[in-house]
Amino acid sequence: MNPLKAGDIAPKFSLPDQDGEEVNLTDFQGQRVLVYFYPKAMTPGCTVQA
């Protein structure tokens, strides 16, 4: 898979939320979505990068 560029349409995917519930990208169709990845909760990287 090639990296996405700003404005590209993301492929369909699902990930667990903070409560372990599955969230699908398609649940937000027609809306702007920001997906934020960080290395590990409760570490400097989880808040510094945000």
PyMOL Python script that loads the backbone (N, CA, C, O; Angstrom):
from pymol import cmd

cmd.read_pdbstr("""\
ATOM      1  N   MET A   1       0.842  -1.172   0.000  1.00  0.00           N
ATOM      2  CA  MET A   1       0.000   0.000   0.000  1.00  0.00           C
ATOM      3  C   MET A   1       0.893   1.243   0.000  1.00  0.00           C
ATOM      4  O   MET A   1       1.876   1.310   0.739  1.00  0.00           O
ATOM      5  N   ASN A   2       0.552   2.198  -0.813  1.00  0.00           N
ATOM      6  CA  ASN A   2       1.289   3.457  -0.852  1.00  0.00           C
ATOM      7  C   ASN A   2       0.798   4.380   0.259  1.00  0.00           C
ATOM      8  O   ASN A   2      -0.372   4.323   0.640  1.00  0.00           O
ATOM      9  N   PRO A   3       1.681   5.230   0.782  1.00  0.00           N
ATOM     10  CA  PRO A   3       1.260   6.177   1.821  1.00  0.00           C
ATOM     11  C   PRO A   3       0.189   7.125   1.282  1.00  0.00           C
ATOM     12  O   PRO A   3       0.194   7.470   0.100  1.00  0.00           O
ATOM     13  N   LEU A   4      -0.714   7.535   2.143  1.00  0.00           N
ATOM     14  CA  LEU A   4      -1.736   8.502   1.758  1.00  0.00           C
ATOM     15  C   LEU A   4      -1.165   9.908   1.810  1.00  0.00           C
ATOM     16  O   LEU A   4      -0.266  10.205   2.596  1.00  0.00           O
ATOM     17  N   LYS A   5      -1.705  10.760   0.959  1.00  0.00           N
ATOM     18  CA  LYS A   5      -1.357  12.178   0.972  1.00  0.00           C
ATOM     19  C   LYS A   5      -2.575  12.952   1.477  1.00  0.00           C
ATOM     20  O   LYS A   5      -3.695  12.442   1.445  1.00  0.00           O
ATOM     21  N   ALA A   6      -2.358  14.155   1.933  1.00  0.00           N
ATOM     22  CA  ALA A   6      -3.466  14.989   2.392  1.00  0.00           C
ATOM     23  C   ALA A   6      -4.514  15.079   1.293  1.00  0.00           C
ATOM     24  O   ALA A   6      -4.196  15.367   0.140  1.00  0.00           O
ATOM     25  N   GLY A   7      -5.760  14.831   1.659  1.00  0.00           N
ATOM     26  CA  GLY A   7      -6.859  14.892   0.712  1.00  0.00           C
ATOM     27  C   GLY A   7      -7.205  13.569   0.059  1.00  0.00           C
ATOM     28  O   GLY A   7      -8.253  13.456  -0.578  1.00  0.00           O
ATOM     29  N   ASP A   8      -6.340  12.550   0.202  1.00  0.00           N
ATOM     30  CA  ASP A   8      -6.631  11.225  -0.348  1.00  0.00           C
ATOM     31  C   ASP A   8      -7.781  10.576   0.420  1.00  0.00           C
ATOM     32  O   ASP A   8      -8.001  10.865   1.596  1.00  0.00           O
ATOM     33  N   ILE A   9      -8.495   9.712  -0.254  1.00  0.00           N
ATOM     34  CA  ILE A   9      -9.543   8.941   0.406  1.00  0.00           C
ATOM     35  C   ILE A   9      -8.901   7.732   1.063  1.00  0.00           C
ATOM     36  O   ILE A   9      -8.189   6.967   0.412  1.00  0.00           O
ATOM     37  N   ALA A  10      -9.149   7.564   2.338  1.00  0.00           N
ATOM     38  CA  ALA A  10      -8.553   6.456   3.094  1.00  0.00           C
ATOM     39  C   ALA A  10      -9.259   5.149   2.756  1.00  0.00           C
ATOM     40  O   ALA A  10     -10.447   5.146   2.432  1.00  0.00           O
ATOM     41  N   PRO A  11      -8.533   4.043   2.832  1.00  0.00           N
ATOM     42  CA  PRO A  11      -9.189   2.746   2.646  1.00  0.00           C
ATOM     43  C   PRO A  11     -10.088   2.438   3.845  1.00  0.00           C
ATOM     44  O   PRO A  11      -9.904   2.996   4.927  1.00  0.00           O
ATOM     45  N   LYS A  12     -11.054   1.554   3.643  1.00  0.00           N
ATOM     46  CA  LYS A  12     -11.933   1.153   4.750  1.00  0.00           C
ATOM     47  C   LYS A  12     -11.114   0.387   5.785  1.00  0.00           C
ATOM     48  O   LYS A  12     -10.312  -0.480   5.440  1.00  0.00           O
ATOM     49  N   PHE A  13     -11.327   0.719   7.065  1.00  0.00           N
ATOM     50  CA  PHE A  13     -10.661  -0.014   8.140  1.00  0.00           C
ATOM     51  C   PHE A  13     -11.461   0.140   9.422  1.00  0.00           C
ATOM     52  O   PHE A  13     -12.324   1.011   9.531  1.00  0.00           O
ATOM     53  N   SER A  14     -11.167  -0.712  10.381  1.00  0.00           N
ATOM     54  CA  SER A  14     -11.780  -0.606  11.702  1.00  0.00           C
ATOM     55  C   SER A  14     -10.695  -0.802  12.745  1.00  0.00           C
ATOM     56  O   SER A  14      -9.719  -1.520  12.526  1.00  0.00           O
ATOM     57  N   LEU A  15     -10.884  -0.147  13.885  1.00  0.00           N
ATOM     58  CA  LEU A  15      -9.936  -0.211  14.996  1.00  0.00           C
ATOM     59  C   LEU A  15     -10.715  -0.197  16.305  1.00  0.00           C
ATOM     60  O   LEU A  15     -11.839   0.303  16.346  1.00  0.00           O
ATOM     61  N   PRO A  16     -10.134  -0.737  17.375  1.00  0.00           N
ATOM     62  CA  PRO A  16     -10.811  -0.649  18.671  1.00  0.00           C
ATOM     63  C   PRO A  16     -10.646   0.753  19.261  1.00  0.00           C
ATOM     64  O   PRO A  16      -9.598   1.382  19.115  1.00  0.00           O
ATOM     65  N   ASP A  17     -11.698   1.229  19.929  1.00  0.00           N
ATOM     66  CA  ASP A  17     -11.592   2.513  20.614  1.00  0.00           C
ATOM     67  C   ASP A  17     -11.045   2.301  22.023  1.00  0.00           C
ATOM     68  O   ASP A  17     -10.616   1.199  22.366  1.00  0.00           O
ATOM     69  N   GLN A  18     -11.061   3.350  22.834  1.00  0.00           N
ATOM     70  CA  GLN A  18     -10.479   3.277  24.174  1.00  0.00           C
ATOM     71  C   GLN A  18     -11.209   2.298  25.078  1.00  0.00           C
ATOM     72  O   GLN A  18     -10.666   1.882  26.102  1.00  0.00           O
ATOM     73  N   ASP A  19     -12.442   1.919  24.713  1.00  0.00           N
ATOM     74  CA  ASP A  19     -13.207   0.957  25.501  1.00  0.00           C
ATOM     75  C   ASP A  19     -13.195  -0.440  24.885  1.00  0.00           C
ATOM     76  O   ASP A  19     -13.875  -1.345  25.369  1.00  0.00           O
ATOM     77  N   GLY A  20     -12.417  -0.610  23.812  1.00  0.00           N
ATOM     78  CA  GLY A  20     -12.333  -1.903  23.154  1.00  0.00           C
ATOM     79  C   GLY A  20     -13.435  -2.157  22.134  1.00  0.00           C
ATOM     80  O   GLY A  20     -13.495  -3.233  21.540  1.00  0.00           O
ATOM     81  N   GLU A  21     -14.308  -1.171  21.927  1.00  0.00           N
ATOM     82  CA  GLU A  21     -15.389  -1.304  20.949  1.00  0.00           C
ATOM     83  C   GLU A  21     -14.850  -1.011  19.550  1.00  0.00           C
ATOM     84  O   GLU A  21     -14.028  -0.112  19.371  1.00  0.00           O
ATOM     85  N   GLU A  22     -15.316  -1.773  18.565  1.00  0.00           N
ATOM     86  CA  GLU A  22     -14.846  -1.583  17.194  1.00  0.00           C
ATOM     87  C   GLU A  22     -15.460  -0.327  16.589  1.00  0.00           C
ATOM     88  O   GLU A  22     -16.668  -0.112  16.678  1.00  0.00           O
ATOM     89  N   VAL A  23     -14.629   0.490  15.980  1.00  0.00           N
ATOM     90  CA  VAL A  23     -15.058   1.693  15.283  1.00  0.00           C
ATOM     91  C   VAL A  23     -14.652   1.534  13.828  1.00  0.00           C
ATOM     92  O   VAL A  23     -13.493   1.253  13.523  1.00  0.00           O
ATOM     93  N   ASN A  24     -15.618   1.717  12.930  1.00  0.00           N
ATOM     94  CA  ASN A  24     -15.360   1.592  11.504  1.00  0.00           C
ATOM     95  C   ASN A  24     -15.267   2.969  10.873  1.00  0.00           C
ATOM     96  O   ASN A  24     -16.043   3.865  11.204  1.00  0.00           O
ATOM     97  N   LEU A  25     -14.332   3.135   9.978  1.00  0.00           N
ATOM     98  CA  LEU A  25     -14.208   4.409   9.275  1.00  0.00           C
ATOM     99  C   LEU A  25     -15.504   4.738   8.544  1.00  0.00           C
ATOM    100  O   LEU A  25     -15.881   5.906   8.448  1.00  0.00           O
ATOM    101  N   THR A  26     -16.184   3.727   8.032  1.00  0.00           N
ATOM    102  CA  THR A  26     -17.432   3.966   7.299  1.00  0.00           C
ATOM    103  C   THR A  26     -18.534   4.551   8.189  1.00  0.00           C
ATOM    104  O   THR A  26     -19.506   5.101   7.670  1.00  0.00           O
ATOM    105  N   ASP A  27     -18.405   4.445   9.515  1.00  0.00           N
ATOM    106  CA  ASP A  27     -19.377   5.054  10.424  1.00  0.00           C
ATOM    107  C   ASP A  27     -19.370   6.577  10.304  1.00  0.00           C
ATOM    108  O   ASP A  27     -20.322   7.238  10.720  1.00  0.00           O
ATOM    109  N   PHE A  28     -18.310   7.130   9.742  1.00  0.00           N
ATOM    110  CA  PHE A  28     -18.141   8.578   9.661  1.00  0.00           C
ATOM    111  C   PHE A  28     -18.201   9.083   8.226  1.00  0.00           C
ATOM    112  O   PHE A  28     -17.718  10.176   7.929  1.00  0.00           O
ATOM    113  N   GLN A  29     -18.796   8.286   7.331  1.00  0.00           N
ATOM    114  CA  GLN A  29     -18.855   8.659   5.921  1.00  0.00           C
ATOM    115  C   GLN A  29     -19.503  10.028   5.762  1.00  0.00           C
ATOM    116  O   GLN A  29     -20.539  10.310   6.363  1.00  0.00           O
ATOM    117  N   GLY A  30     -18.881  10.876   4.944  1.00  0.00           N
ATOM    118  CA  GLY A  30     -19.375  12.226   4.704  1.00  0.00           C
ATOM    119  C   GLY A  30     -18.898  13.239   5.728  1.00  0.00           C
ATOM    120  O   GLY A  30     -19.226  14.421   5.620  1.00  0.00           O
ATOM    121  N   GLN A  31     -18.129  12.802   6.723  1.00  0.00           N
ATOM    122  CA  GLN A  31     -17.608  13.695   7.751  1.00  0.00           C
ATOM    123  C   GLN A  31     -16.086  13.755   7.655  1.00  0.00           C
ATOM    124  O   GLN A  31     -15.455  12.850   7.110  1.00  0.00           O
ATOM    125  N   ARG A  32     -15.523  14.795   8.173  1.00  0.00           N
ATOM    126  CA  ARG A  32     -14.062  14.866   8.264  1.00  0.00           C
ATOM    127  C   ARG A  32     -13.624  14.077   9.488  1.00  0.00           C
ATOM    128  O   ARG A  32     -14.241  14.159  10.550  1.00  0.00           O
ATOM    129  N   VAL A  33     -12.553  13.311   9.324  1.00  0.00           N
ATOM    130  CA  VAL A  33     -12.084  12.443  10.401  1.00  0.00           C
ATOM    131  C   VAL A  33     -10.583  12.623  10.567  1.00  0.00           C
ATOM    132  O   VAL A  33      -9.845  12.660   9.583  1.00  0.00           O
ATOM    133  N   LEU A  34     -10.141  12.731  11.789  1.00  0.00           N
ATOM    134  CA  LEU A  34      -8.721  12.755  12.107  1.00  0.00           C
ATOM    135  C   LEU A  34      -8.415  11.492  12.895  1.00  0.00           C
ATOM    136  O   LEU A  34      -8.996  11.255  13.955  1.00  0.00           O
ATOM    137  N   VAL A  35      -7.506  10.686  12.376  1.00  0.00           N
ATOM    138  CA  VAL A  35      -7.083   9.469  13.068  1.00  0.00           C
ATOM    139  C   VAL A  35      -5.696   9.742  13.619  1.00  0.00           C
ATOM    140  O   VAL A  35      -4.774  10.066  12.871  1.00  0.00           O
ATOM    141  N   TYR A  36      -5.553   9.611  14.920  1.00  0.00           N
ATOM    142  CA  TYR A  36      -4.302   9.938  15.596  1.00  0.00           C
ATOM    143  C   TYR A  36      -3.702   8.662  16.164  1.00  0.00           C
ATOM    144  O   TYR A  36      -4.347   7.957  16.940  1.00  0.00           O
ATOM    145  N   PHE A  37      -2.476   8.370  15.778  1.00  0.00           N
ATOM    146  CA  PHE A  37      -1.762   7.203  16.294  1.00  0.00           C
ATOM    147  C   PHE A  37      -0.633   7.686  17.201  1.00  0.00           C
ATOM    148  O   PHE A  37       0.035   8.673  16.894  1.00  0.00           O
ATOM    149  N   TYR A  38      -0.424   7.002  18.298  1.00  0.00           N
ATOM    150  CA  TYR A  38       0.690   7.323  19.182  1.00  0.00           C
ATOM    151  C   TYR A  38       1.275   6.024  19.707  1.00  0.00           C
ATOM    152  O   TYR A  38       0.616   4.985  19.669  1.00  0.00           O
ATOM    153  N   PRO A  39       2.528   6.074  20.203  1.00  0.00           N
ATOM    154  CA  PRO A  39       3.220   4.837  20.549  1.00  0.00           C
ATOM    155  C   PRO A  39       2.621   4.061  21.715  1.00  0.00           C
ATOM    156  O   PRO A  39       2.515   2.837  21.639  1.00  0.00           O
ATOM    157  N   LYS A  40       2.230   4.729  22.781  1.00  0.00           N
ATOM    158  CA  LYS A  40       1.725   4.028  23.959  1.00  0.00           C
ATOM    159  C   LYS A  40       1.063   5.041  24.887  1.00  0.00           C
ATOM    160  O   LYS A  40       1.559   6.155  25.052  1.00  0.00           O
ATOM    161  N   ALA A  41      -0.047   4.655  25.485  1.00  0.00           N
ATOM    162  CA  ALA A  41      -0.749   5.539  26.407  1.00  0.00           C
ATOM    163  C   ALA A  41       0.089   5.808  27.652  1.00  0.00           C
ATOM    164  O   ALA A  41       0.894   4.983  28.084  1.00  0.00           O
ATOM    165  N   MET A  42      -0.132   6.988  28.206  1.00  0.00           N
ATOM    166  CA  MET A  42       0.521   7.414  29.442  1.00  0.00           C
ATOM    167  C   MET A  42       2.042   7.504  29.313  1.00  0.00           C
ATOM    168  O   MET A  42       2.775   7.239  30.265  1.00  0.00           O
ATOM    169  N   THR A  43       2.499   7.879  28.126  1.00  0.00           N
ATOM    170  CA  THR A  43       3.918   8.131  27.900  1.00  0.00           C
ATOM    171  C   THR A  43       4.046   9.540  27.345  1.00  0.00           C
ATOM    172  O   THR A  43       3.049  10.108  26.901  1.00  0.00           O
ATOM    173  N   PRO A  44       5.249  10.128  27.355  1.00  0.00           N
ATOM    174  CA  PRO A  44       5.410  11.479  26.825  1.00  0.00           C
ATOM    175  C   PRO A  44       4.923  11.622  25.383  1.00  0.00           C
ATOM    176  O   PRO A  44       4.400  12.672  25.011  1.00  0.00           O
ATOM    177  N   GLY A  45       5.088  10.591  24.581  1.00  0.00           N
ATOM    178  CA  GLY A  45       4.677  10.669  23.179  1.00  0.00           C
ATOM    179  C   GLY A  45       3.183  10.794  22.987  1.00  0.00           C
ATOM    180  O   GLY A  45       2.736  11.314  21.964  1.00  0.00           O
ATOM    181  N   CYS A  46       2.391  10.326  23.955  1.00  0.00           N
ATOM    182  CA  CYS A  46       0.940  10.357  23.766  1.00  0.00           C
ATOM    183  C   CYS A  46       0.382  11.765  23.922  1.00  0.00           C
ATOM    184  O   CYS A  46      -0.675  12.053  23.362  1.00  0.00           O
ATOM    185  N   THR A  47       1.036  12.643  24.648  1.00  0.00           N
ATOM    186  CA  THR A  47       0.538  14.010  24.799  1.00  0.00           C
ATOM    187  C   THR A  47       1.400  15.039  24.090  1.00  0.00           C
ATOM    188  O   THR A  47       0.877  16.055  23.633  1.00  0.00           O
ATOM    189  N   VAL A  48       2.684  14.815  23.984  1.00  0.00           N
ATOM    190  CA  VAL A  48       3.570  15.788  23.347  1.00  0.00           C
ATOM    191  C   VAL A  48       3.216  15.955  21.875  1.00  0.00           C
ATOM    192  O   VAL A  48       3.158  17.078  21.376  1.00  0.00           O
ATOM    193  N   GLN A  49       2.981  14.855  21.181  1.00  0.00           N
ATOM    194  CA  GLN A  49       2.683  14.924  19.761  1.00  0.00           C
ATOM    195  C   GLN A  49       1.287  15.470  19.485  1.00  0.00           C
ATOM    196  O   GLN A  49       1.051  16.030  18.414  1.00  0.00           O
ATOM    197  N   ALA A  50       0.367  15.322  20.419  1.00  0.00           N
ATOM    198  CA  ALA A  50      -0.999  15.809  20.211  1.00  0.00           C
ATOM    199  C   ALA A  50      -1.007  17.323  20.205  1.00  0.00           C
ATOM    200  O   ALA A  50      -2.063  17.935  20.044  1.00  0.00           O
TER     201      ALA A  50
END
""", "prot")
cmd.dss("prot")
cmd.show_as("cartoon", "prot")
cmd.util.cbc("prot")
cmd.orient("prot")
